[in-house]
Amino acid sequence: YEKYDINDKEKEIIELIAEGLSNKEIATELFLSEGTVRNYLSSILEKLELRDRTQVAIFYYNNK
């Protein structure tokens, strides 16, 4: 994860995406707003050069 400059909060979000949680569920779990979760997700997609949350989940399982 370090080579992608992923911070701890982004790691948590990647893991929750991989568990199948929606943005709303992630927001509730981490005490964030849905907008903040969307912003984190956009940042994650950009850093990992991925298109969507499915690819994020695949990344998680390939790199854990």
All heavy atoms as TSV, in Angstrom:
chain	resi	resn	atom	element	x	y	z
A	1	TYR	N	N	0.805	-1.208	0.000
A	1	TYR	CA	C	0.000	0.000	0.000
A	1	TYR	C	C	0.845	1.267	0.000
A	1	TYR	O	O	0.423	2.276	-0.521
A	1	TYR	CB	C	-0.926	0.024	1.222
A	1	TYR	CG	C	-2.105	-0.914	1.108
A	1	TYR	CD1	C	-2.100	-2.159	1.728
A	1	TYR	CD2	C	-3.229	-0.553	0.381
A	1	TYR	CE1	C	-3.186	-3.006	1.640
A	1	TYR	CE2	C	-4.314	-1.395	0.277
A	1	TYR	CZ	C	-4.294	-2.618	0.903
A	1	TYR	OH	O	-5.365	-3.452	0.798
A	2	GLU	N	N	2.016	1.197	0.635
A	2	GLU	CA	C	2.836	2.395	0.733
A	2	GLU	C	C	3.279	2.904	-0.629
A	2	GLU	O	O	3.351	4.106	-0.848
A	2	GLU	CB	C	4.053	2.142	1.619
A	2	GLU	CG	C	3.761	2.388	3.081
A	2	GLU	CD	C	4.251	1.256	3.971
A	2	GLU	OE1	O	5.333	0.727	3.701
A	2	GLU	OE2	O	3.527	0.910	4.917
A	3	LYS	N	N	3.548	1.988	-1.546
A	3	LYS	CA	C	4.009	2.452	-2.859
A	3	LYS	C	C	2.921	3.214	-3.610
A	3	LYS	O	O	3.197	3.937	-4.543
A	3	LYS	CB	C	4.553	1.293	-3.696
A	3	LYS	CG	C	3.524	0.332	-4.235
A	3	LYS	CD	C	4.206	-0.735	-5.085
A	3	LYS	CE	C	3.198	-1.708	-5.630
A	3	LYS	NZ	N	3.804	-2.711	-6.464
A	4	TYR	N	N	1.665	3.060	-3.158
A	4	TYR	CA	C	0.546	3.793	-3.780
A	4	TYR	C	C	0.174	5.040	-2.999
A	4	TYR	O	O	-0.764	5.739	-3.357
A	4	TYR	CB	C	-0.683	2.882	-3.882
A	4	TYR	CG	C	-0.471	1.675	-4.745
A	4	TYR	CD1	C	-0.298	0.417	-4.175
A	4	TYR	CD2	C	-0.441	1.780	-6.128
A	4	TYR	CE1	C	-0.101	-0.710	-4.965
A	4	TYR	CE2	C	-0.237	0.665	-6.925
A	4	TYR	CZ	C	-0.073	-0.571	-6.343
A	4	TYR	OH	O	0.128	-1.674	-7.127
A	5	ASP	N	N	0.889	5.315	-1.887
A	5	ASP	CA	C	0.615	6.481	-1.049
A	5	ASP	C	C	-0.802	6.443	-0.464
A	5	ASP	O	O	-1.496	7.441	-0.407
A	5	ASP	CB	C	0.838	7.768	-1.860
A	5	ASP	CG	C	0.952	8.995	-0.963
A	5	ASP	OD1	O	1.380	8.838	0.195
A	5	ASP	OD2	O	0.588	10.090	-1.425
A	6	ILE	N	N	-1.232	5.239	-0.044
A	6	ILE	CA	C	-2.550	5.043	0.552
A	6	ILE	C	C	-2.428	5.246	2.066
A	6	ILE	O	O	-1.615	4.590	2.708
A	6	ILE	CB	C	-3.072	3.614	0.249
A	6	ILE	CG1	C	-3.255	3.396	-1.249
A	6	ILE	CG2	C	-4.357	3.317	1.006
A	6	ILE	CD1	C	-4.339	4.205	-1.893
A	7	ASN	N	N	-3.249	6.149	2.615
A	7	ASN	CA	C	-3.178	6.399	4.063
A	7	ASN	C	C	-4.067	5.410	4.832
A	7	ASN	O	O	-4.773	4.605	4.237
A	7	ASN	CB	C	-3.501	7.863	4.389
A	7	ASN	CG	C	-4.927	8.239	4.063
A	7	ASN	OD1	O	-5.862	7.459	4.261
A	7	ASN	ND2	N	-5.114	9.453	3.579
A	8	ASP	N	N	-4.022	5.488	6.153
A	8	ASP	CA	C	-4.742	4.522	6.989
A	8	ASP	C	C	-6.252	4.559	6.767
A	8	ASP	O	O	-6.903	3.522	6.708
A	8	ASP	CB	C	-4.438	4.758	8.465
A	8	ASP	CG	C	-3.007	4.363	8.830
A	8	ASP	OD1	O	-2.381	3.597	8.069
A	8	ASP	OD2	O	-2.510	4.828	9.868
A	9	LYS	N	N	-6.814	5.748	6.643
A	9	LYS	CA	C	-8.263	5.873	6.435
A	9	LYS	C	C	-8.651	5.270	5.082
A	9	LYS	O	O	-9.655	4.578	4.969
A	9	LYS	CB	C	-8.696	7.346	6.518
A	9	LYS	CG	C	-10.182	7.558	6.474
A	9	LYS	CD	C	-10.894	6.923	7.650
A	9	LYS	CE	C	-10.683	7.733	8.916
A	9	LYS	NZ	N	-11.341	7.141	10.085
A	10	GLU	N	N	-7.833	5.514	4.067
A	10	GLU	CA	C	-8.103	4.940	2.745
A	10	GLU	C	C	-8.021	3.413	2.809
A	10	GLU	O	O	-8.833	2.728	2.182
A	10	GLU	CB	C	-7.129	5.503	1.708
A	10	GLU	CG	C	-7.382	6.969	1.394
A	10	GLU	CD	C	-6.277	7.635	0.616
A	10	GLU	OE1	O	-5.109	7.195	0.700
A	10	GLU	OE2	O	-6.571	8.623	-0.080
A	11	LYS	N	N	-7.067	2.888	3.578
A	11	LYS	CA	C	-6.967	1.431	3.748
A	11	LYS	C	C	-8.242	0.871	4.358
A	11	LYS	O	O	-8.743	-0.159	3.916
A	11	LYS	CB	C	-5.791	1.070	4.666
A	11	LYS	CG	C	-4.468	1.011	3.982
A	11	LYS	CD	C	-3.424	0.478	4.964
A	11	LYS	CE	C	-2.078	1.062	4.639
A	11	LYS	NZ	N	-1.088	0.901	5.668
A	12	GLU	N	N	-8.748	1.553	5.378
A	12	GLU	CA	C	-10.001	1.120	6.019
A	12	GLU	C	C	-11.138	1.094	5.005
A	12	GLU	O	O	-11.926	0.148	4.971
A	12	GLU	CB	C	-10.407	2.093	7.136
A	12	GLU	CG	C	-9.700	1.916	8.450
A	12	GLU	CD	C	-10.272	2.874	9.484
A	12	GLU	OE1	O	-9.831	4.044	9.510
A	12	GLU	OE2	O	-11.151	2.451	10.254
A	13	ILE	N	N	-11.224	2.131	4.209
A	13	ILE	CA	C	-12.296	2.235	3.219
A	13	ILE	C	C	-12.161	1.149	2.164
A	13	ILE	O	O	-13.147	0.510	1.779
A	13	ILE	CB	C	-12.337	3.657	2.613
A	13	ILE	CG1	C	-12.810	4.634	3.697
A	13	ILE	CG2	C	-13.229	3.708	1.378
A	13	ILE	CD1	C	-12.746	6.090	3.327
A	14	ILE	N	N	-10.945	0.884	1.698
A	14	ILE	CA	C	-10.708	-0.188	0.725
A	14	ILE	C	C	-11.195	-1.520	1.297
A	14	ILE	O	O	-11.873	-2.294	0.610
A	14	ILE	CB	C	-9.213	-0.264	0.342
A	14	ILE	CG1	C	-8.826	0.949	-0.510
A	14	ILE	CG2	C	-8.901	-1.568	-0.396
A	14	ILE	CD1	C	-7.328	1.119	-0.714
A	15	GLU	N	N	-10.865	-1.768	2.562
A	15	GLU	CA	C	-11.277	-3.023	3.202
A	15	GLU	C	C	-12.799	-3.130	3.292
A	15	GLU	O	O	-13.369	-4.185	3.008
A	15	GLU	CB	C	-10.665	-3.099	4.595
A	15	GLU	CG	C	-10.817	-4.450	5.239
A	15	GLU	CD	C	-10.032	-4.569	6.543
A	15	GLU	OE1	O	-9.007	-3.881	6.701
A	15	GLU	OE2	O	-10.479	-5.354	7.390
A	16	LEU	N	N	-13.462	-2.043	3.640
A	16	LEU	CA	C	-14.922	-2.061	3.760
A	16	LEU	C	C	-15.594	-2.207	2.398
A	16	LEU	O	O	-16.617	-2.876	2.276
A	16	LEU	CB	C	-15.414	-0.804	4.487
A	16	LEU	CG	C	-14.989	-0.732	5.962
A	16	LEU	CD1	C	-15.328	0.631	6.555
A	16	LEU	CD2	C	-15.622	-1.849	6.775
A	17	ILE	N	N	-15.005	-1.603	1.368
A	17	ILE	CA	C	-15.510	-1.797	0.004
A	17	ILE	C	C	-15.412	-3.273	-0.365
A	17	ILE	O	O	-16.341	-3.864	-0.911
A	17	ILE	CB	C	-14.742	-0.920	-1.007
A	17	ILE	CG1	C	-15.126	0.551	-0.832
A	17	ILE	CG2	C	-14.987	-1.384	-2.447
A	17	ILE	CD1	C	-14.257	1.519	-1.606
A	18	ALA	N	N	-14.263	-3.876	-0.026
A	18	ALA	CA	C	-14.041	-5.299	-0.335
A	18	ALA	C	C	-15.038	-6.192	0.403
A	18	ALA	O	O	-15.384	-7.269	-0.076
A	18	ALA	CB	C	-12.608	-5.697	0.005
A	19	GLU	N	N	-15.509	-5.722	1.564
A	19	GLU	CA	C	-16.513	-6.470	2.321
A	19	GLU	C	C	-17.920	-6.258	1.767
A	19	GLU	O	O	-18.876	-6.847	2.256
A	19	GLU	CB	C	-16.472	-6.060	3.796
A	19	GLU	CG	C	-15.229	-6.551	4.521
A	19	GLU	CD	C	-15.139	-6.029	5.948
A	19	GLU	OE1	O	-16.141	-5.518	6.492
A	19	GLU	OE2	O	-14.039	-6.138	6.525
A	20	GLY	N	N	-18.045	-5.376	0.764
A	20	GLY	CA	C	-19.329	-5.174	0.099
A	20	GLY	C	C	-20.177	-4.049	0.649
A	20	GLY	O	O	-21.350	-3.925	0.288
A	21	LEU	N	N	-19.610	-3.200	1.512
A	21	LEU	CA	C	-20.389	-2.103	2.080
A	21	LEU	C	C	-20.583	-0.976	1.074
A	21	LEU	O	O	-19.713	-0.706	0.248
A	21	LEU	CB	C	-19.696	-1.542	3.332
A	21	LEU	CG	C	-20.008	-2.241	4.652
A	21	LEU	CD1	C	-19.478	-3.658	4.666
A	21	LEU	CD2	C	-19.446	-1.454	5.814
A	22	SER	N	N	-21.750	-0.338	1.156
A	22	SER	CA	C	-22.040	0.828	0.319
A	22	SER	C	C	-21.362	2.055	0.924
A	22	SER	O	O	-20.899	2.021	2.070
A	22	SER	CB	C	-23.553	1.070	0.278
A	22	SER	OG	O	-24.011	1.499	1.554
A	23	ASN	N	N	-21.346	3.152	0.165
A	23	ASN	CA	C	-20.774	4.394	0.695
A	23	ASN	C	C	-21.492	4.807	1.977
A	23	ASN	O	O	-20.865	5.239	2.937
A	23	ASN	CB	C	-20.875	5.526	-0.332
A	23	ASN	CG	C	-19.861	5.373	-1.447
A	23	ASN	OD1	O	-19.033	4.481	-1.432
A	23	ASN	ND2	N	-19.950	6.248	-2.427
A	24	LYS	N	N	-22.820	4.662	1.983
A	24	LYS	CA	C	-23.607	5.040	3.164
A	24	LYS	C	C	-23.216	4.180	4.368
A	24	LYS	O	O	-23.050	4.690	5.479
A	24	LYS	CB	C	-25.091	4.889	2.857
A	24	LYS	CG	C	-25.991	5.368	3.960
A	24	LYS	CD	C	-27.445	5.331	3.538
A	24	LYS	CE	C	-28.287	5.957	4.645
A	24	LYS	NZ	N	-29.643	6.243	4.205
A	25	GLU	N	N	-23.070	2.883	4.158
A	25	GLU	CA	C	-22.686	1.974	5.242
A	25	GLU	C	C	-21.269	2.278	5.739
A	25	GLU	O	O	-21.006	2.242	6.941
A	25	GLU	CB	C	-22.781	0.519	4.777
A	25	GLU	CG	C	-24.211	0.065	4.540
A	25	GLU	CD	C	-24.316	-1.241	3.777
A	25	GLU	OE1	O	-23.460	-1.509	2.895
A	25	GLU	OE2	O	-25.268	-1.995	4.051
A	26	ILE	N	N	-20.369	2.586	4.813
A	26	ILE	CA	C	-18.991	2.947	5.193
A	26	ILE	C	C	-19.010	4.234	6.019
A	26	ILE	O	O	-18.337	4.340	7.036
A	26	ILE	CB	C	-18.093	3.094	3.945
A	26	ILE	CG1	C	-17.900	1.729	3.266
A	26	ILE	CG2	C	-16.737	3.700	4.316
A	26	ILE	CD1	C	-17.251	1.802	1.905
A	27	ALA	N	N	-19.803	5.204	5.577
A	27	ALA	CA	C	-19.906	6.477	6.294
A	27	ALA	C	C	-20.363	6.241	7.733
A	27	ALA	O	O	-19.795	6.794	8.683
A	27	ALA	CB	C	-20.879	7.405	5.565
A	28	THR	N	N	-21.379	5.398	7.904
A	28	THR	CA	C	-21.888	5.085	9.243
A	28	THR	C	C	-20.824	4.388	10.077
A	28	THR	O	O	-20.586	4.752	11.234
A	28	THR	CB	C	-23.147	4.193	9.137
A	28	THR	OG1	O	-24.130	4.889	8.363
A	28	THR	CG2	C	-23.717	3.868	10.497
A	29	GLU	N	N	-20.162	3.416	9.482
A	29	GLU	CA	C	-19.144	2.619	10.185
A	29	GLU	C	C	-17.975	3.484	10.668
A	29	GLU	O	O	-17.458	3.283	11.758
A	29	GLU	CB	C	-18.640	1.543	9.219
A	29	GLU	CG	C	-17.566	0.652	9.748
A	29	GLU	CD	C	-18.073	-0.607	10.439
A	29	GLU	OE1	O	-19.269	-0.907	10.328
A	29	GLU	OE2	O	-17.242	-1.243	11.087
A	30	LEU	N	N	-17.560	4.445	9.838
A	30	LEU	CA	C	-16.373	5.245	10.145
A	30	LEU	C	C	-16.697	6.647	10.679
A	30	LEU	O	O	-15.801	7.470	10.840
A	30	LEU	CB	C	-15.486	5.366	8.895
A	30	LEU	CG	C	-14.962	4.051	8.315
A	30	LEU	CD1	C	-14.104	4.313	7.088
A	30	LEU	CD2	C	-14.177	3.266	9.353
A	31	PHE	N	N	-17.992	6.905	10.923
A	31	PHE	CA	C	-18.416	8.210	11.442
A	31	PHE	C	C	-17.989	9.352	10.509
A	31	PHE	O	O	-17.460	10.371	10.942
A	31	PHE	CB	C	-17.888	8.449	12.867
A	31	PHE	CG	C	-18.262	7.347	13.819
A	31	PHE	CD1	C	-17.331	6.386	14.179
A	31	PHE	CD2	C	-19.554	7.250	14.317
A	31	PHE	CE1	C	-17.681	5.352	15.038
A	31	PHE	CE2	C	-19.909	6.214	15.174
A	31	PHE	CZ	C	-18.972	5.272	15.541
A	32	LEU	N	N	-18.223	9.150	9.219
A	32	LEU	CA	C	-17.931	10.162	8.197
A	32	LEU	C	C	-19.220	10.481	7.453
A	32	LEU	O	O	-20.194	9.731	7.536
A	32	LEU	CB	C	-16.908	9.617	7.187
A	32	LEU	CG	C	-15.552	9.182	7.718
A	32	LEU	CD1	C	-14.779	8.429	6.643
A	32	LEU	CD2	C	-14.762	10.384	8.199
A	33	SER	N	N	-19.232	11.554	6.688
A	33	SER	CA	C	-20.377	11.825	5.826
A	33	SER	C	C	-20.211	11.013	4.538
A	33	SER	O	O	-19.100	10.592	4.198
A	33	SER	CB	C	-20.457	13.315	5.487
A	33	SER	OG	O	-19.440	13.661	4.566
A	34	GLU	N	N	-21.334	10.793	3.838
A	34	GLU	CA	C	-21.247	10.072	2.565
A	34	GLU	C	C	-20.365	10.819	1.573
A	34	GLU	O	O	-19.632	10.208	0.802
A	34	GLU	CB	C	-22.643	9.890	1.967
A	34	GLU	CG	C	-23.336	8.632	2.411
A	34	GLU	CD	C	-24.630	8.407	1.666
A	34	GLU	OE1	O	-24.574	7.883	0.537
A	34	GLU	OE2	O	-25.680	8.773	2.214
A	35	GLY	N	N	-20.439	12.141	1.592
A	35	GLY	CA	C	-19.621	12.948	0.689
A	35	GLY	C	C	-18.136	12.738	0.932
A	35	GLY	O	O	-17.347	12.638	-0.004
A	36	THR	N	N	-17.763	12.639	2.208
A	36	THR	CA	C	-16.360	12.395	2.560
A	36	THR	C	C	-15.926	11.025	2.057
A	36	THR	O	O	-14.825	10.879	1.518
A	36	THR	CB	C	-16.167	12.496	4.090
A	36	THR	OG1	O	-16.567	13.811	4.510
A	36	THR	CG2	C	-14.725	12.260	4.482
A	37	VAL	N	N	-16.794	10.035	2.209
A	37	VAL	CA	C	-16.473	8.690	1.712
A	37	VAL	C	C	-16.291	8.729	0.192
A	37	VAL	O	O	-15.355	8.146	-0.346
A	37	VAL	CB	C	-17.556	7.662	2.119
A	37	VAL	CG1	C	-17.306	6.310	1.448
A	37	VAL	CG2	C	-17.601	7.503	3.627
A	38	ARG	N	N	-17.177	9.449	-0.499
A	38	ARG	CA	C	-17.048	9.573	-1.968
A	38	ARG	C	C	-15.722	10.225	-2.332
A	38	ARG	O	O	-15.062	9.806	-3.293
A	38	ARG	CB	C	-18.215	10.376	-2.547
A	38	ARG	CG	C	-19.471	9.551	-2.775
A	38	ARG	CD	C	-20.472	10.254	-3.685
A	38	ARG	NE	N	-20.904	11.542	-3.148
A	38	ARG	CZ	C	-21.902	11.702	-2.287
A	38	ARG	NH1	N	-22.577	10.662	-1.864
A	38	ARG	NH2	N	-22.225	12.890	-1.850
A	39	ASN	N	N	-15.335	11.256	-1.568
A	39	ASN	CA	C	-14.051	11.923	-1.835
A	39	ASN	C	C	-12.882	10.966	-1.639
A	39	ASN	O	O	-11.958	10.932	-2.451
A	39	ASN	CB	C	-13.881	13.151	-0.947
A	39	ASN	CG	C	-14.827	14.280	-1.318
A	39	ASN	OD1	O	-15.376	14.301	-2.419
A	39	ASN	ND2	N	-15.037	15.190	-0.397
A	40	TYR	N	N	-12.933	10.194	-0.550
A	40	TYR	CA	C	-11.882	9.188	-0.313
A	40	TYR	C	C	-11.856	8.180	-1.453
A	40	TYR	O	O	-10.788	7.810	-1.946
A	40	TYR	CB	C	-12.103	8.455	1.013
A	40	TYR	CG	C	-11.493	9.123	2.217
A	40	TYR	CD1	C	-12.287	9.629	3.229
A	40	TYR	CD2	C	-10.111	9.223	2.364
A	40	TYR	CE1	C	-11.729	10.228	4.355
A	40	TYR	CE2	C	-9.537	9.819	3.475
A	40	TYR	CZ	C	-10.356	10.323	4.464
A	40	TYR	OH	O	-9.782	10.907	5.572
A	41	LEU	N	N	-13.033	7.727	-1.877
A	41	LEU	CA	C	-13.104	6.731	-2.948
A	41	LEU	C	C	-12.502	7.290	-4.235
A	41	LEU	O	O	-11.727	6.604	-4.912
A	41	LEU	CB	C	-14.550	6.279	-3.171
A	41	LEU	CG	C	-14.761	5.250	-4.281
A	41	LEU	CD1	C	-13.901	4.006	-4.085
A	41	LEU	CD2	C	-16.228	4.870	-4.364
A	42	SER	N	N	-12.813	8.536	-4.559
A	42	SER	CA	C	-12.231	9.167	-5.758
A	42	SER	C	C	-10.714	9.194	-5.668
A	42	SER	O	O	-10.016	8.891	-6.645
A	42	SER	CB	C	-12.752	10.601	-5.920
A	42	SER	OG	O	-14.127	10.590	-6.174
A	43	SER	N	N	-10.211	9.551	-4.495
A	43	SER	CA	C	-8.768	9.599	-4.280
A	43	SER	C	C	-8.147	8.207	-4.430
A	43	SER	O	O	-7.100	8.046	-5.065
A	43	SER	CB	C	-8.485	10.168	-2.892
A	43	SER	OG	O	-7.118	10.121	-2.602
A	44	ILE	N	N	-8.801	7.207	-3.853
A	44	ILE	CA	C	-8.321	5.823	-3.946
A	44	ILE	C	C	-8.272	5.369	-5.398
A	44	ILE	O	O	-7.279	4.804	-5.856
A	44	ILE	CB	C	-9.220	4.886	-3.110
A	44	ILE	CG1	C	-9.028	5.152	-1.608
A	44	ILE	CG2	C	-8.950	3.419	-3.439
A	44	ILE	CD1	C	-10.130	4.563	-0.726
A	45	LEU	N	N	-9.346	5.632	-6.135
A	45	LEU	CA	C	-9.404	5.218	-7.549
A	45	LEU	C	C	-8.286	5.882	-8.344
A	45	LEU	O	O	-7.637	5.235	-9.174
A	45	LEU	CB	C	-10.770	5.573	-8.154
A	45	LEU	CG	C	-11.962	4.788	-7.616
A	45	LEU	CD1	C	-13.265	5.372	-8.146
A	45	LEU	CD2	C	-11.867	3.312	-7.969
A	46	GLU	N	N	-8.045	7.161	-8.063
A	46	GLU	CA	C	-6.992	7.890	-8.770
A	46	GLU	C	C	-5.607	7.332	-8.428
A	46	GLU	O	O	-4.803	7.060	-9.316
A	46	GLU	CB	C	-7.074	9.370	-8.398
A	46	GLU	CG	C	-6.219	10.245	-9.282
A	46	GLU	CD	C	-6.413	11.713	-8.956
A	46	GLU	OE1	O	-7.565	12.131	-8.725
A	46	GLU	OE2	O	-5.397	12.434	-8.937
A	47	LYS	N	N	-5.336	7.142	-7.140
A	47	LYS	CA	C	-4.025	6.656	-6.710
A	47	LYS	C	C	-3.724	5.259	-7.255
A	47	LYS	O	O	-2.588	4.953	-7.605
A	47	LYS	CB	C	-3.935	6.625	-5.185
A	47	LYS	CG	C	-3.822	7.993	-4.545
A	47	LYS	CD	C	-3.772	7.876	-3.037
A	47	LYS	CE	C	-3.685	9.236	-2.369
A	47	LYS	NZ	N	-3.583	9.110	-0.902
A	48	LEU	N	N	-4.745	4.410	-7.303
A	48	LEU	CA	C	-4.543	3.027	-7.746
A	48	LEU	C	C	-4.777	2.858	-9.251
A	48	LEU	O	O	-4.620	1.764	-9.776
A	48	LEU	CB	C	-5.479	2.086	-6.967
A	48	LEU	CG	C	-5.285	2.065	-5.446
A	48	LEU	CD1	C	-6.292	1.133	-4.803
A	48	LEU	CD2	C	-3.868	1.665	-5.081
A	49	GLU	N	N	-5.200	3.951	-9.894
A	49	GLU	CA	C	-5.498	3.934	-11.327
A	49	GLU	C	C	-6.531	2.856	-11.659
A	49	GLU	O	O	-6.351	2.035	-12.569
A	49	GLU	CB	C	-4.220	3.743	-12.153
A	49	GLU	CG	C	-3.225	4.872	-11.960
A	49	GLU	CD	C	-1.944	4.709	-12.766
A	49	GLU	OE1	O	-1.857	3.779	-13.588
A	49	GLU	OE2	O	-1.029	5.522	-12.560
A	50	LEU	N	N	-7.638	2.889	-10.900
A	50	LEU	CA	C	-8.731	1.940	-11.099
A	50	LEU	C	C	-9.982	2.688	-11.552
A	50	LEU	O	O	-10.091	3.892	-11.392
A	50	LEU	CB	C	-9.016	1.180	-9.795
A	50	LEU	CG	C	-7.829	0.395	-9.223
A	50	LEU	CD1	C	-8.186	-0.193	-7.866
A	50	LEU	CD2	C	-7.402	-0.701	-10.180
A	51	ARG	N	N	-10.949	1.928	-12.108
A	51	ARG	CA	C	-12.165	2.533	-12.644
A	51	ARG	C	C	-13.329	2.550	-11.670
A	51	ARG	O	O	-14.146	3.455	-11.696
A	51	ARG	CB	C	-12.635	1.776	-13.891
A	51	ARG	CG	C	-11.862	2.083	-15.142
A	51	ARG	CD	C	-12.553	1.528	-16.375
A	51	ARG	NE	N	-12.965	0.139	-16.211
A	51	ARG	CZ	C	-12.225	-0.916	-16.521
A	51	ARG	NH1	N	-11.037	-0.752	-17.039
A	51	ARG	NH2	N	-12.676	-2.136	-16.346
A	52	ASP	N	N	-13.460	1.505	-10.830
A	52	ASP	CA	C	-14.664	1.408	-10.009
A	52	ASP	C	C	-14.406	0.606	-8.738
A	52	ASP	O	O	-13.337	0.054	-8.543
A	52	ASP	CB	C	-15.813	0.787	-10.812
A	52	ASP	CG	C	-15.442	-0.561	-11.412
A	52	ASP	OD1	O	-14.790	-1.375	-10.715
A	52	ASP	OD2	O	-15.796	-0.825	-12.567
A	53	ARG	N	N	-15.449	0.536	-7.881
A	53	ARG	CA	C	-15.304	-0.123	-6.584
A	53	ARG	C	C	-15.038	-1.611	-6.720
A	53	ARG	O	O	-14.387	-2.186	-5.868
A	53	ARG	CB	C	-16.494	0.074	-5.645
A	53	ARG	CG	C	-17.667	0.678	-6.169
A	53	ARG	CD	C	-18.887	0.821	-5.284
A	53	ARG	NE	N	-18.813	0.458	-3.915
A	53	ARG	CZ	C	-18.760	1.318	-2.908
A	53	ARG	NH1	N	-18.795	2.594	-3.136
A	53	ARG	NH2	N	-18.723	0.897	-1.677
A	54	THR	N	N	-15.524	-2.227	-7.784
A	54	THR	CA	C	-15.254	-3.662	-7.985
A	54	THR	C	C	-13.751	-3.878	-8.130
A	54	THR	O	O	-13.187	-4.807	-7.538
A	54	THR	CB	C	-15.989	-4.192	-9.234
A	54	THR	OG1	O	-17.389	-3.936	-9.072
A	54	THR	CG2	C	-15.759	-5.671	-9.421
A	55	GLN	N	N	-13.102	-3.022	-8.887
A	55	GLN	CA	C	-11.656	-3.137	-9.053
A	55	GLN	C	C	-10.930	-2.864	-7.735
A	55	GLN	O	O	-9.898	-3.464	-7.473
A	55	GLN	CB	C	-11.164	-2.171	-10.136
A	55	GLN	CG	C	-11.590	-2.599	-11.531
A	55	GLN	CD	C	-10.972	-1.729	-12.599
A	55	GLN	OE1	O	-10.723	-0.542	-12.388
A	55	GLN	NE2	N	-10.725	-2.309	-13.750
A	56	VAL	N	N	-11.496	-1.983	-6.905
A	56	VAL	CA	C	-10.910	-1.722	-5.587
A	56	VAL	C	C	-10.953	-2.998	-4.749
A	56	VAL	O	O	-9.979	-3.366	-4.095
A	56	VAL	CB	C	-11.635	-0.559	-4.865
A	56	VAL	CG1	C	-11.157	-0.430	-3.424
A	56	VAL	CG2	C	-11.420	0.754	-5.608
A	57	ALA	N	N	-12.091	-3.699	-4.784
A	57	ALA	CA	C	-12.232	-4.949	-4.030
A	57	ALA	C	C	-11.231	-5.986	-4.526
A	57	ALA	O	O	-10.568	-6.666	-3.732
A	57	ALA	CB	C	-13.656	-5.482	-4.146
A	58	ILE	N	N	-11.078	-6.094	-5.832
A	58	ILE	CA	C	-10.117	-7.048	-6.406
A	58	ILE	C	C	-8.702	-6.670	-5.978
A	58	ILE	O	O	-7.912	-7.534	-5.585
A	58	ILE	CB	C	-10.248	-7.086	-7.948
A	58	ILE	CG1	C	-11.593	-7.705	-8.323
A	58	ILE	CG2	C	-9.089	-7.855	-8.581
A	58	ILE	CD1	C	-11.979	-7.515	-9.781
A	59	PHE	N	N	-8.385	-5.375	-6.024
A	59	PHE	CA	C	-7.073	-4.903	-5.568
A	59	PHE	C	C	-6.832	-5.332	-4.130
A	59	PHE	O	O	-5.759	-5.823	-3.790
A	59	PHE	CB	C	-6.983	-3.370	-5.690
A	59	PHE	CG	C	-5.761	-2.796	-5.036
A	59	PHE	CD1	C	-4.561	-2.721	-5.732
A	59	PHE	CD2	C	-5.785	-2.354	-3.713
A	59	PHE	CE1	C	-3.409	-2.213	-5.126
A	59	PHE	CE2	C	-4.655	-1.844	-3.101
A	59	PHE	CZ	C	-3.466	-1.786	-3.814
A	60	TYR	N	N	-7.844	-5.142	-3.283
A	60	TYR	CA	C	-7.708	-5.498	-1.859
A	60	TYR	C	C	-7.354	-6.977	-1.710
A	60	TYR	O	O	-6.409	-7.325	-0.995
A	60	TYR	CB	C	-8.999	-5.178	-1.117
A	60	TYR	CG	C	-9.007	-5.707	0.296
A	60	TYR	CD1	C	-8.281	-5.069	1.305
A	60	TYR	CD2	C	-9.695	-6.855	0.635
A	60	TYR	CE1	C	-8.257	-5.553	2.607
A	60	TYR	CE2	C	-9.680	-7.360	1.932
A	60	TYR	CZ	C	-8.962	-6.700	2.906
A	60	TYR	OH	O	-8.937	-7.193	4.185
A	61	TYR	N	N	-8.103	-7.839	-2.373
A	61	TYR	CA	C	-7.868	-9.283	-2.206
A	61	TYR	C	C	-6.545	-9.731	-2.839
A	61	TYR	O	O	-5.938	-10.693	-2.381
A	61	TYR	CB	C	-9.051	-10.093	-2.740
A	61	TYR	CG	C	-10.219	-9.987	-1.796
A	61	TYR	CD1	C	-11.361	-9.285	-2.153
A	61	TYR	CD2	C	-10.165	-10.544	-0.526
A	61	TYR	CE1	C	-12.420	-9.149	-1.268
A	61	TYR	CE2	C	-11.219	-10.418	0.373
A	61	TYR	CZ	C	-12.341	-9.731	-0.013
A	61	TYR	OH	O	-13.384	-9.598	0.877
A	62	ASN	N	N	-6.085	-9.009	-3.845
A	62	ASN	CA	C	-4.785	-9.346	-4.471
A	62	ASN	C	C	-3.595	-8.807	-3.687
A	62	ASN	O	O	-2.469	-9.206	-3.935
A	62	ASN	CB	C	-4.728	-8.799	-5.896
A	62	ASN	CG	C	-5.593	-9.611	-6.849
A	62	ASN	OD1	O	-5.906	-10.758	-6.587
A	62	ASN	ND2	N	-5.985	-8.996	-7.943
A	63	ASN	N	N	-3.835	-7.874	-2.757
A	63	ASN	CA	C	-2.731	-7.201	-2.072
A	63	ASN	C	C	-2.795	-7.264	-0.557
A	63	ASN	O	O	-2.097	-6.509	0.111
A	63	ASN	CB	C	-2.672	-5.718	-2.504
A	63	ASN	CG	C	-2.282	-5.571	-3.943
A	63	ASN	OD1	O	-1.110	-5.663	-4.287
A	63	ASN	ND2	N	-3.261	-5.377	-4.808
A	64	LYS	N	N	-3.601	-8.158	-0.007
A	64	LYS	CA	C	-3.679	-8.157	1.461
A	64	LYS	C	C	-2.657	-9.060	2.100
A	64	LYS	O	O	-1.909	-9.728	1.470
A	64	LYS	CB	C	-5.066	-8.484	1.960
A	64	LYS	CG	C	-5.613	-9.830	1.631
A	64	LYS	CD	C	-6.994	-9.919	2.243
A	64	LYS	CE	C	-7.418	-11.376	2.313
A	64	LYS	NZ	N	-8.575	-11.597	3.056
